[in-house]
Amino acid sequence: MSDRTIRLTTAQAIIRYLTQQFIVIDGDAKRLCGGGFGIFGHGNVTCLGEALYGFQSELPLYRGQNEQGMGFAAAGYAKKWLRQRFMFCTASAGPGTTNLLTSAALAHANRLPMLLLCGDSYATRLPDPVLQQMENFGDPTLGVTDAFKPVVRYWDRITHPAQILQSLPNAIATMLDPADCGPAFLGLPQDVQGWAYDYPAVWFERKLHRIRRQTPDAAEIADAAALLKTARRPIIIAGGGVQYSRAVVEMAAFAEAHRIPVVETIAGRANMVATHPLNIGPVGVTGSTSANAIAAEADVILAVGTRLQDFTTGSWTAFSKTARLISINAARHDAGKHMSLPVVGDAKLALAALGGSLLGYTAPDAWLATARQHRAKWDGYVATNVAPGNRPNSYAIAIGVVNSLCDPGDRVVAAAGGLPAEVTANWRTLTTGTVDVEFGFSCMGYEISGAWGARIAQTEQAPEQDTIVFIGDGSYMMMNSDIYSSALSQKKLIILVLDNGGFAVINKLQNNTGNKSFNNLIKDCPTIPAPFAVDFEAHARAQGAIAETVTSPAELGEAFKRAKAADKTTVICMRVDPHVGWTTEGHTWWECGTPHVSDDPQVTKAHQDWESSRPMQRKGV
């Protein structure tokens, strides 16, 4: 090994190292880091900006409008690449960095890789206190960057140039680990970024990464097989981890070989196409009557690649208390939830091993027939639910129009508010891996920014396919500036702004718990004396998009066709009714804190009604 060294600044070394990291995807070596999103300030422009300038072709830097949006875009990019590639985000010291906290939390909850390169206070402390520094009187080492510790998987503050020799490879290893995958944070003090060091030349040699596939323990497979062989009413819960393991084909083959019905989580939507005969629908609070019916009857549940959050489990009321769980997951923490029989390992390898131990086993024909009957009834409900007819505009109707006109490979993106439930329930998957409903952190504002990141990735993979965004007016008002980003970078999006006059889904929850409408719909805000509607069309056009407003499903269909034919971002706006048209079937119970006492009898009754379902709740750790 050569002892030759290269003298570089800390920032230069970080960027040069990133350019030499590659990963094998479908037999081809691609750069592991797809580039970055950046907003420069005094905390990162002089040193990190100087380092990035020389590698613009290797690591393209996309100019963000808001750091939180940059983080969402990085998450959307990582999702589209199935966690095999990541983007970095760079922000200045102070509010630029703290704006990334929500993005980091979203990536952490969704187990997504993202590298955060953020400015920090001077390591020498000679100029303290500096602009935007948070002084902690009792601990001078504590700063705003410490706030990232709960929301990232790897955290370090670089106080000497040599530290990145260990820290940067560790950050990358964390982002590529199926069990620990999540965001990595490096705090870069403004002086340390520019300090020079003699780095070993060998450190910058090209490195080829592969994502580890952990072989499951043979004893755990044997235990899982023994339990599954006893099942008379088995189901498979297919989570997002099925896609991240690239095990969609294997999961379907396993289900087909053993004739086991499959239900999907929100993150696992598009594990199967809608017409697959074993796809019984989405499960849980925002699920389908069909999936929840068989979930309630199942005696053995095989959960694959899911963390079993409360919207999947109906706050643990969706399953029989006597049902046994088997959980295949790369993460030990997720595999053992609620007394599951754990199979810790890669989903693709685990399904193959489990299938090999189940030779000859198939679920009873009567059980599969029951599941398919439930699915047929649900399909009939959805067909009616999305049909325009003579009724007010709704989320479901808009979803149905777009679903009928989009290309099979188009990607649909939604997040938070009422649209995740409506997309999850009503969207009929045409191609596997084409649905991104962000509900791990249920973060409003992800929609447009996440879609921008996904579109960057999609341009690298299948540029002929479109990225379609469903967003409500509430989320739009929270974060919309990446319409401008998509226009500037020529990364076309089709954005449907469905305006229901405020935060309508939370107003629905407010009413369903006996409360009066208050501070959710614009018209119900006592501090707003004269409500008025936002001109979303004019606003989107001002950011460089094609924009139009429609008033009916027929007009929406024609506008969507024009958007498909256009070569730039198009925003289509339509008013929808805030009170009627919601998908009412298929929901399980969901634990929601309601007032135990109230002067309002409607609130008291709603609390009693809500709590009446609690006895169904499974207890467990």
C-alpha positions as CSV (number, residue, x, y, z in Angstrom):
1,M,0.0,0.0,0.0
2,S,1.4,3.4,-1.0
3,D,2.2,5.9,1.6
4,R,1.5,8.8,-0.8
5,T,-0.6,11.6,0.6
6,I,-2.8,14.3,-0.8
7,R,-3.1,17.6,0.9
8,L,-6.7,18.8,1.0
9,T,-9.1,20.7,3.1
10,T,-11.7,18.8,5.1
11,A,-14.4,19.9,2.7
12,Q,-12.4,18.9,-0.3
13,A,-11.6,15.5,1.1
14,I,-15.3,14.8,1.9
15,I,-16.4,15.6,-1.7
16,R,-13.6,13.8,-3.4
17,Y,-14.3,10.7,-1.3
18,L,-18.0,10.8,-2.2
19,T,-17.2,10.9,-5.9
20,Q,-15.3,7.6,-5.6
21,Q,-18.0,5.6,-3.9
22,F,-20.0,3.3,-6.3
23,I,-22.6,0.6,-5.9
24,V,-23.7,-2.4,-8.1
25,I,-27.3,-2.1,-9.2
26,D,-28.6,-4.7,-11.6
27,G,-25.1,-5.6,-12.6
28,D,-24.0,-2.0,-13.3
29,A,-21.8,0.2,-11.2
30,K,-23.4,3.5,-10.4
31,R,-22.1,6.4,-8.2
32,L,-23.5,5.8,-4.8
33,C,-24.2,9.5,-4.1
34,G,-26.4,10.9,-6.8
35,G,-25.4,14.5,-6.0
36,G,-26.9,16.9,-3.5
37,F,-29.3,19.6,-2.6
38,G,-27.8,22.8,-1.3
39,I,-28.5,26.3,-0.1
40,F,-25.3,28.2,0.7
41,G,-24.8,30.5,3.6
42,H,-21.7,31.7,5.5
43,G,-21.6,28.3,7.2
44,N,-20.9,26.3,4.1
45,V,-20.4,28.5,1.0
46,T,-16.7,29.4,1.4
47,C,-15.3,25.9,2.0
48,L,-17.8,23.2,1.1
49,G,-19.0,25.4,-1.8
50,E,-15.4,25.7,-3.1
51,A,-15.0,21.9,-2.9
52,L,-18.2,21.2,-4.7
53,Y,-17.5,23.6,-7.6
54,G,-14.8,21.3,-9.0
55,F,-17.1,18.2,-9.1
56,Q,-20.3,19.6,-10.7
57,S,-20.6,16.8,-13.2
58,E,-19.9,13.9,-10.7
59,L,-22.0,15.3,-8.0
60,P,-24.7,17.7,-9.4
61,L,-25.8,20.2,-6.9
62,Y,-29.5,21.1,-7.1
63,R,-30.4,24.5,-5.7
64,G,-33.2,24.3,-3.1
65,Q,-35.6,27.0,-2.0
66,N,-36.0,25.7,1.6
67,E,-33.8,23.3,3.4
68,Q,-36.7,21.2,4.6
69,G,-37.8,20.8,1.1
70,M,-34.3,19.7,0.1
71,G,-34.4,17.0,2.7
72,F,-37.8,15.8,1.5
73,A,-36.4,15.7,-2.1
74,A,-33.5,13.6,-0.9
75,A,-35.9,11.2,0.8
76,G,-38.0,11.0,-2.4
77,Y,-34.8,10.2,-4.4
78,A,-33.8,7.5,-2.0
79,K,-37.2,5.9,-2.1
80,K,-37.2,5.8,-5.9
81,W,-33.8,4.2,-5.9
82,L,-35.0,1.7,-3.2
83,R,-32.4,2.9,-0.7
84,Q,-29.5,1.8,-3.1
85,R,-28.4,5.4,-3.7
86,F,-28.6,8.6,-1.7
87,M,-28.3,12.4,-2.0
88,F,-26.6,14.8,0.4
89,C,-28.1,18.0,1.7
90,T,-25.8,20.9,2.7
91,A,-27.0,23.8,4.8
92,S,-25.5,26.8,6.5
93,A,-25.0,27.1,10.3
94,G,-28.1,28.2,12.2
95,P,-31.6,28.2,10.8
96,G,-30.5,26.7,7.5
97,T,-29.4,23.6,9.4
98,T,-32.4,23.5,11.8
99,N,-34.7,23.6,8.8
100,L,-33.4,20.1,8.1
101,L,-34.6,18.6,11.4
102,T,-38.1,17.7,10.1
103,S,-36.6,16.2,7.0
104,A,-34.2,14.1,9.1
105,A,-37.1,12.9,11.2
106,L,-39.0,11.9,8.1
107,A,-36.0,9.9,6.7
108,H,-35.5,8.3,10.1
109,A,-39.1,7.2,10.5
110,N,-39.1,5.8,6.9
111,R,-35.6,4.2,7.2
112,L,-34.2,6.2,4.3
113,P,-30.5,7.1,3.6
114,M,-29.7,10.8,3.5
115,L,-26.3,12.5,4.2
116,L,-26.5,15.9,6.0
117,L,-23.5,18.1,5.7
118,C,-24.2,21.1,7.9
119,G,-22.3,24.1,9.0
120,D,-21.5,24.4,12.7
121,S,-19.9,26.8,15.1
122,Y,-16.1,27.4,15.1
123,A,-14.1,24.6,16.7
124,T,-11.5,27.1,18.1
125,R,-14.3,29.2,19.7
126,L,-12.0,32.2,19.1
127,P,-14.8,34.4,17.6
128,D,-17.5,33.2,20.0
129,P,-20.4,34.0,20.1
130,V,-20.8,34.1,16.4
131,L,-23.8,34.9,14.2
132,Q,-26.6,32.3,14.7
133,Q,-24.8,30.5,17.5
134,M,-26.9,29.0,20.3
135,E,-25.0,29.6,23.5
136,N,-25.4,27.0,26.2
137,F,-24.1,28.6,29.4
138,G,-23.4,25.3,31.2
139,D,-22.0,23.3,28.2
140,P,-20.1,25.1,25.5
141,T,-20.0,22.0,23.4
142,L,-23.8,21.9,23.0
143,G,-25.2,23.5,19.9
144,V,-28.2,23.4,17.6
145,T,-26.6,20.5,15.6
146,D,-27.0,18.3,18.7
147,A,-30.7,18.5,18.1
148,F,-30.2,16.0,15.3
149,K,-29.1,13.2,17.6
150,P,-32.6,11.7,18.1
151,V,-33.6,11.9,14.4
152,V,-30.5,10.5,12.7
153,R,-28.9,7.0,12.7
154,Y,-25.4,8.4,12.7
155,W,-24.1,11.7,14.2
156,D,-20.7,13.3,14.4
157,R,-19.2,16.7,14.7
158,I,-15.9,17.0,12.9
159,T,-13.4,18.9,15.0
160,H,-10.2,17.8,13.1
161,P,-9.7,17.0,9.4
162,A,-8.4,13.5,10.2
163,Q,-11.7,12.5,11.8
164,I,-13.5,12.0,8.5
165,L,-11.2,9.1,7.7
166,Q,-13.3,7.1,10.1
167,S,-16.5,9.1,10.3
168,L,-17.4,9.4,6.6
169,P,-17.1,5.6,5.9
170,N,-19.1,4.9,9.0
171,A,-21.8,7.3,7.9
172,I,-22.0,5.5,4.5
173,A,-22.0,2.1,6.1
174,T,-25.0,3.1,8.3
175,M,-26.9,4.4,5.3
176,L,-26.4,1.2,3.4
177,D,-27.2,-1.2,6.3
178,P,-30.7,-2.7,5.9
179,A,-31.2,-2.9,9.6
180,D,-29.9,0.5,10.6
181,C,-30.6,2.5,7.5
182,G,-31.4,6.1,8.0
183,P,-30.0,9.6,7.8
184,A,-26.4,10.4,8.7
185,F,-25.3,13.8,10.0
186,L,-21.9,15.4,9.9
187,G,-21.5,18.8,11.7
188,L,-18.8,20.8,10.0
189,P,-17.4,23.7,12.0
190,Q,-16.8,26.6,9.7
191,D,-13.0,26.7,10.5
192,V,-12.5,23.0,10.3
193,Q,-14.1,22.8,6.8
194,G,-11.1,24.8,5.5
195,W,-8.3,23.2,7.6
196,A,-5.9,21.2,5.5
197,Y,-4.6,17.7,6.2
198,D,-2.3,15.2,4.4
199,Y,-4.8,12.4,3.5
200,P,-3.7,8.9,2.4
201,A,-4.1,8.8,-1.3
202,V,-5.4,5.2,-1.1
203,W,-8.4,6.5,0.8
204,F,-9.6,8.1,-2.4
205,E,-9.4,5.0,-4.5
206,R,-12.6,3.8,-6.2
207,K,-14.7,1.7,-3.8
208,L,-17.5,-0.6,-4.9
209,H,-20.3,-1.1,-2.3
210,R,-22.9,-3.9,-2.1
211,I,-25.9,-3.8,0.2
212,R,-25.7,-6.7,2.7
213,R,-28.2,-9.4,2.5
214,Q,-28.4,-11.0,6.0
215,T,-29.1,-14.8,5.9
216,P,-31.8,-15.6,8.4
217,D,-31.0,-18.1,11.2
218,A,-31.9,-21.6,10.3
219,A,-33.6,-22.2,13.6
220,E,-35.8,-19.1,13.2
221,I,-36.8,-20.3,9.7
222,A,-37.6,-23.8,11.1
223,D,-39.8,-22.3,13.9
224,A,-41.6,-20.0,11.4
225,A,-42.2,-22.9,9.0
226,A,-43.6,-25.1,11.8
227,L,-46.0,-22.4,12.8
228,L,-47.1,-21.5,9.3
229,K,-47.8,-25.2,8.5
230,T,-50.5,-25.1,11.2
231,A,-52.3,-22.2,9.7
232,R,-55.8,-22.7,8.3
233,R,-56.3,-19.0,7.7
234,P,-52.9,-17.5,6.9
235,I,-52.2,-14.0,5.4
236,I,-49.1,-12.1,4.4
237,I,-48.7,-8.5,5.3
238,A,-46.4,-7.0,2.7
239,G,-44.5,-3.9,3.8
240,G,-42.2,-1.4,2.3
241,G,-39.2,-3.6,3.1
242,V,-40.3,-6.0,0.4
243,Q,-39.5,-3.4,-2.2
244,Y,-36.3,-2.3,-0.4
245,S,-35.1,-5.9,-0.4
246,R,-36.0,-6.1,-4.2
247,A,-38.1,-9.1,-3.2
248,V,-41.4,-8.1,-5.0
249,V,-41.1,-11.1,-7.4
250,E,-40.1,-13.5,-4.7
251,M,-42.9,-12.4,-2.4
252,A,-45.5,-12.9,-5.1
253,A,-44.0,-16.3,-6.0
254,F,-44.1,-17.4,-2.3
255,A,-47.7,-16.4,-2.0
256,E,-48.6,-18.2,-5.2
257,A,-46.8,-21.3,-4.3
258,H,-48.6,-21.6,-1.0
259,R,-51.8,-19.9,-2.0
260,I,-51.7,-17.3,0.8
261,P,-53.7,-14.1,0.5
262,V,-51.6,-10.9,0.6
263,V,-52.5,-7.5,2.2
264,E,-50.4,-4.4,1.8
265,T,-49.3,-1.7,4.2
266,I,-49.2,2.0,3.2
267,A,-45.5,1.8,2.6
268,G,-46.0,-1.5,0.9
269,R,-48.6,-0.3,-1.6
270,A,-47.6,-1.4,-5.1
271,N,-45.9,-4.6,-3.9
272,M,-48.5,-6.2,-6.2
273,V,-50.6,-5.0,-9.1
274,A,-54.3,-4.5,-8.3
275,T,-55.4,-7.4,-10.5
276,H,-53.1,-10.0,-8.9
277,P,-55.5,-12.7,-7.7
278,L,-53.8,-12.9,-4.3
279,N,-53.8,-9.1,-3.7
280,I,-56.7,-8.6,-1.2
281,G,-56.0,-4.9,-0.7
282,P,-54.5,-2.4,1.8
283,V,-54.8,-3.2,5.5
284,G,-55.4,-1.1,8.5
285,V,-56.9,2.3,9.5
286,T,-56.7,3.6,5.9
287,G,-57.2,0.1,4.4
288,S,-59.9,-1.9,2.6
289,T,-62.9,-3.8,3.9
290,S,-61.5,-6.9,2.1
291,A,-58.0,-6.8,3.7
292,N,-59.3,-6.0,7.2
293,A,-61.9,-8.7,7.0
294,I,-59.4,-11.4,6.4
295,A,-56.9,-9.8,8.9
296,A,-59.5,-10.2,11.6
297,E,-60.0,-13.9,10.8
298,A,-56.4,-14.8,10.2
299,D,-54.9,-17.4,12.6
300,V,-51.2,-16.9,11.4
301,I,-49.9,-13.6,10.0
302,L,-46.6,-13.5,8.1
303,A,-45.4,-9.9,8.2
304,V,-42.7,-9.2,5.7
305,G,-40.7,-5.9,5.8
306,T,-43.0,-3.9,8.0
307,R,-42.5,-2.1,11.3
308,L,-46.2,-2.7,12.1
309,Q,-47.1,0.9,12.9
310,D,-50.6,1.7,14.3
311,F,-52.2,2.5,10.9
312,T,-51.3,-1.0,9.7
313,T,-52.4,-2.7,12.9
314,G,-55.5,-0.6,13.7
315,S,-53.7,0.3,16.9
316,W,-53.4,-3.5,17.3
317,T,-57.2,-4.1,17.0
318,A,-57.1,-5.4,13.3
319,F,-56.1,-8.9,14.3
320,S,-57.6,-11.6,16.4
321,K,-56.1,-11.7,19.9
322,T,-55.3,-15.4,19.3
323,A,-53.6,-14.9,16.0
324,R,-49.9,-15.7,15.9
325,L,-47.4,-13.4,14.2
326,I,-44.3,-14.2,12.3
327,S,-42.2,-11.2,11.3
328,I,-39.5,-11.2,8.7
329,N,-37.4,-8.1,9.0
330,A,-33.7,-7.1,8.6
331,A,-34.0,-5.1,11.8
332,R,-34.2,-7.0,15.1
333,H,-36.2,-4.2,16.7
334,D,-39.0,-4.6,14.1
335,A,-38.9,-8.3,13.9
336,G,-39.8,-8.9,17.5
337,K,-42.8,-6.6,18.0
338,H,-45.9,-7.7,19.8
339,M,-44.5,-11.1,20.6
340,S,-43.9,-12.0,17.0
341,L,-41.9,-15.1,16.2
342,P,-38.9,-13.2,14.7
343,V,-37.0,-14.1,11.5
344,V,-34.2,-11.6,11.4
345,G,-32.8,-11.3,7.9
346,D,-33.2,-10.2,4.4
347,A,-36.7,-10.6,3.0
348,K,-35.6,-12.2,-0.3
349,L,-33.4,-14.7,1.4
350,A,-35.9,-15.4,4.2
351,L,-38.8,-16.0,1.8
352,A,-36.7,-18.4,-0.2
353,A,-35.6,-20.3,2.9
354,L,-39.1,-20.4,4.4
355,G,-40.5,-21.6,1.1
356,G,-38.0,-24.4,1.0
357,S,-39.3,-25.5,4.4
358,L,-42.9,-25.3,3.4
359,L,-42.9,-27.7,0.5
360,G,-46.3,-29.2,0.1
361,Y,-48.1,-26.7,2.2
362,T,-50.9,-24.6,0.8
363,A,-53.7,-22.6,2.5
364,P,-57.1,-24.2,2.3
365,D,-59.1,-23.5,-0.9
366,A,-62.0,-22.2,1.1
367,W,-59.9,-19.6,2.8
368,L,-58.6,-18.3,-0.5
369,A,-62.0,-18.2,-1.9
370,T,-63.3,-16.2,1.0
371,A,-60.5,-13.7,0.6
372,R,-61.2,-13.3,-3.1
373,Q,-64.9,-12.8,-2.4
374,H,-64.0,-10.0,0.0
375,R,-61.7,-8.4,-2.6
376,A,-64.4,-8.6,-5.3
377,K,-66.8,-6.7,-3.1
378,W,-64.1,-4.1,-2.3
379,D,-63.4,-3.6,-6.0
380,G,-67.1,-2.9,-6.6
381,Y,-67.1,-0.3,-3.8
382,V,-64.0,1.4,-5.2
383,A,-65.4,1.5,-8.7
384,T,-68.5,3.3,-7.4
385,N,-66.4,5.5,-5.0
386,V,-64.2,6.9,-7.8
387,A,-67.0,7.2,-10.4
388,P,-68.0,10.9,-11.0
389,G,-71.8,10.5,-11.1
390,N,-74.0,13.3,-10.0
391,R,-72.2,14.2,-6.8
392,P,-69.7,16.8,-5.5
393,N,-66.0,16.6,-6.4
394,S,-64.0,14.5,-4.1
395,Y,-60.5,13.2,-3.6
396,A,-61.6,9.7,-4.7
397,I,-63.1,11.0,-7.9
398,A,-59.9,12.9,-8.8
399,I,-57.9,9.8,-8.0
400,G,-60.1,7.7,-10.2
401,V,-59.8,10.1,-13.2
402,V,-56.0,10.2,-13.0
403,N,-55.7,6.4,-12.4
404,S,-57.7,5.7,-15.6
405,L,-55.5,8.0,-17.7
406,C,-52.0,7.6,-16.4
407,D,-49.4,5.3,-17.9
408,P,-48.7,2.1,-15.9
409,G,-45.2,3.2,-15.0
410,D,-46.1,6.6,-13.7
411,R,-45.2,7.3,-10.1
412,V,-47.8,8.7,-7.7
413,V,-46.8,10.7,-4.6
414,A,-48.9,11.8,-1.7
415,A,-48.4,12.6,2.0
416,A,-50.3,13.5,5.2
417,G,-53.7,15.0,5.4
418,G,-56.6,13.1,3.8
419,L,-55.0,12.0,0.6
420,P,-52.9,9.1,2.0
421,A,-56.0,7.3,3.0
422,E,-57.8,8.1,-0.2
423,V,-54.9,7.1,-2.4
424,T,-54.2,4.0,-0.4
425,A,-57.8,2.9,-0.6
426,N,-58.7,3.9,-4.1
427,W,-55.6,3.8,-6.3
428,R,-55.4,0.7,-8.4
429,T,-51.7,-0.2,-8.9
430,L,-50.8,-0.8,-12.5
431,T,-47.1,-1.6,-12.1
432,T,-45.3,-2.6,-8.9
433,G,-43.2,0.0,-7.2
434,T,-45.0,3.0,-8.5
435,V,-46.7,4.4,-5.3
436,D,-45.1,6.6,-2.7
437,V,-47.5,7.5,0.1
438,E,-45.4,9.1,2.8
439,F,-47.0,8.0,6.0
440,G,-44.1,6.9,8.2
441,F,-43.8,10.5,9.5
442,S,-47.1,11.7,8.0
443,C,-45.4,14.9,7.0
444,M,-47.3,17.6,5.3
445,G,-45.2,19.4,2.7
446,Y,-43.4,16.3,1.5
447,E,-45.6,15.9,-1.6
448,I,-44.0,18.4,-4.1
449,S,-40.5,18.3,-2.7
450,G,-40.4,14.5,-2.4
451,A,-41.8,14.2,-5.9
452,W,-39.1,16.5,-7.2
453,G,-36.4,14.2,-5.7
454,A,-38.3,11.2,-7.1
455,R,-38.4,12.8,-10.5
456,I,-34.6,13.3,-10.5
457,A,-34.2,9.6,-9.8
458,Q,-36.9,8.7,-12.3
459,T,-35.1,10.7,-15.0
460,E,-32.0,8.6,-14.3
461,Q,-34.1,5.4,-14.6
462,A,-37.1,5.8,-16.9
463,P,-37.4,9.4,-18.1
464,E,-40.4,8.7,-20.2
465,Q,-42.6,8.1,-17.1
466,D,-44.2,10.9,-15.2
467,T,-44.3,11.7,-11.5
468,I,-47.8,12.6,-10.3
469,V,-48.5,14.5,-7.1
470,F,-51.7,14.6,-5.2
471,I,-51.7,17.4,-2.7
472,G,-54.4,19.3,-0.7
473,D,-54.5,23.0,-0.3
474,G,-53.2,22.8,3.3
475,S,-50.1,21.0,2.4
476,Y,-49.6,23.2,-0.6
477,M,-49.6,26.3,1.5
478,M,-47.0,24.7,3.9
479,M,-44.5,24.0,1.1
480,N,-44.8,24.6,-2.6
481,S,-41.6,26.3,-3.6
482,D,-40.2,23.2,-5.2
483,I,-42.6,23.9,-8.1
484,Y,-40.1,26.5,-8.9
485,S,-37.2,24.0,-8.3
486,S,-38.8,21.6,-10.7
487,A,-39.2,24.3,-13.3
488,L,-35.7,25.6,-12.9
489,S,-34.1,22.1,-13.1
490,Q,-36.5,21.0,-15.9
491,K,-37.7,18.0,-13.9
492,K,-41.3,17.8,-14.9
493,L,-44.1,17.1,-12.4
494,I,-47.8,16.8,-12.7
495,I,-49.3,18.3,-9.6
496,L,-53.0,18.0,-8.7
497,V,-54.0,20.6,-6.1
498,L,-57.3,19.5,-4.5
499,D,-58.6,22.4,-2.6
500,N,-61.1,21.7,0.2
501,G,-60.8,25.0,2.0
502,G,-58.4,24.2,4.8
503,F,-57.4,21.1,6.8
504,A,-60.5,19.1,6.0
505,V,-59.4,15.7,7.2
506,I,-58.6,17.0,10.7
507,N,-61.9,18.9,10.7
508,K,-63.5,15.5,10.0
509,L,-61.6,13.9,12.9
510,Q,-62.6,16.9,15.0
511,N,-66.3,16.3,14.2
512,N,-66.0,12.5,14.5
513,T,-64.9,13.0,18.1
514,G,-67.9,15.2,18.9
515,N,-66.1,18.5,18.6
516,K,-67.4,21.5,16.8
517,S,-65.5,22.7,13.7
518,F,-62.8,25.1,14.8
519,N,-59.7,26.5,13.3
520,N,-59.3,23.8,10.5
521,L,-61.4,24.9,7.6
522,I,-60.7,28.6,6.7
523,K,-64.4,29.4,7.2
524,D,-64.3,28.1,10.7
525,C,-61.4,30.3,12.0
526,P,-62.7,33.0,14.3
527,T,-59.6,35.1,13.7
528,I,-60.3,35.3,10.0
529,P,-63.1,37.9,9.5
530,A,-63.3,37.7,5.7
531,P,-62.2,34.3,4.2
532,F,-61.0,34.2,0.6
533,A,-59.7,31.5,-1.7
534,V,-56.1,31.3,-2.8
535,D,-55.6,31.5,-6.6
536,F,-53.5,28.4,-6.8
537,E,-53.4,28.6,-10.6
538,A,-51.8,32.1,-10.6
539,H,-49.4,31.2,-7.9
540,A,-48.2,28.0,-9.7
541,R,-47.9,29.9,-12.9
542,A,-45.8,32.6,-11.2
543,Q,-43.3,29.8,-10.2
544,G,-42.8,28.7,-13.9
545,A,-45.4,26.0,-14.2
546,I,-48.2,25.5,-16.6
547,A,-51.3,25.9,-14.6
548,E,-55.1,25.7,-15.0
549,T,-58.2,25.3,-12.9
550,V,-60.9,22.8,-13.6
551,T,-64.4,22.4,-12.1
552,S,-65.4,18.9,-13.0
553,P,-64.0,15.4,-13.4
554,A,-64.4,15.7,-17.2
555,E,-62.4,18.9,-17.3
556,L,-59.8,17.2,-15.0
557,G,-59.4,14.4,-17.4
558,E,-58.8,16.7,-20.4
559,A,-56.4,18.8,-18.3
560,F,-54.5,15.7,-17.2
561,K,-54.1,14.6,-20.9
562,R,-52.6,18.1,-21.6
563,A,-50.3,17.7,-18.7
564,K,-49.1,14.3,-19.9
565,A,-48.3,15.9,-23.3
566,A,-46.5,18.9,-21.9
567,D,-42.8,19.0,-21.4
568,K,-42.8,21.0,-18.2
569,T,-44.4,21.0,-14.8
570,T,-48.1,21.4,-14.8
571,V,-50.4,22.2,-11.9
572,I,-54.1,21.4,-12.1
573,C,-56.3,22.9,-9.5
574,M,-59.8,21.7,-8.5
575,R,-62.1,22.4,-5.6
576,V,-63.4,19.3,-3.7
577,D,-66.1,19.1,-1.1
578,P,-64.7,19.1,2.5
579,H,-67.6,17.2,4.0
580,V,-68.9,14.6,1.6
581,G,-67.2,12.1,-0.7
582,W,-64.7,10.6,1.8
583,T,-64.0,6.9,1.6
584,T,-66.1,5.6,4.4
585,E,-65.6,1.8,4.1
586,G,-62.6,-0.3,5.1
587,H,-61.4,1.5,8.2
588,T,-60.3,-0.2,11.4
589,W,-60.3,1.4,14.8
590,W,-57.5,3.9,15.6
591,E,-56.5,4.9,19.0
592,C,-57.0,8.6,19.4
593,G,-56.8,10.6,22.6
594,T,-60.3,11.9,23.4
595,P,-61.4,14.0,26.4
596,H,-62.5,11.7,29.3
597,V,-64.7,14.5,30.6
598,S,-66.3,17.5,28.8
599,D,-69.1,19.9,29.3
600,D,-70.3,19.0,25.8
601,P,-72.4,15.8,25.8
602,Q,-71.5,15.1,22.2
603,V,-67.8,15.0,23.1
604,T,-68.6,12.7,26.0
605,K,-70.6,10.4,23.9
606,A,-68.0,10.3,21.2
607,H,-65.4,9.4,23.8
608,Q,-67.5,6.5,25.1
609,D,-68.2,5.3,21.5
610,W,-64.5,5.5,20.7
611,E,-63.4,3.6,23.8
612,S,-66.0,0.9,23.2
613,S,-63.6,-0.7,20.7
614,R,-60.6,-0.8,23.0
615,P,-61.3,-4.3,24.3
616,M,-60.4,-5.6,20.9
617,Q,-56.8,-4.2,21.4
618,R,-54.0,-6.8,21.6
619,K,-51.7,-6.3,24.5
620,G,-48.0,-6.9,24.0
621,V,-44.6,-5.3,24.0
